[in-house]
């Protein structure tokens, strides 16, 4: 379950896109109301890695578009 004594317990990363998963210490964890469970299935964690990378790229693209829009409206 959750490692409440670790330094990661003091700084909790945000869940991935509002889902009950979080990347902590280089590993994916499933978060429940009762604690955390380490995700170990390589297919599942690989999909989480790909989804996280795609979301980060999309967030960056949106931020760049918003910045370009602000610069044009000045």
Steps between C-alpha positions, in 0.01 A plus 500: 500500500602861534846596619401780739849534649677573172582846370253437216220488757572863588476620140228318313506532120171581334298213356533443126215689332277469804533120503583287803861448385810698585868468407711508814865406530510389136218251553126508436271467800126436507344722765199384700323635804683236704852562371724449197574190296810473282414435134740234372346372177739617224224530239286714728785720620624538141158629400505741795844623387373555144185675620696726736741594219213575261323710763819696574548566126138612465528728804815656353335553161200669663728725706693598187178579313375712789831685513488566125141624531597741780792635299276563197234678705741764635 
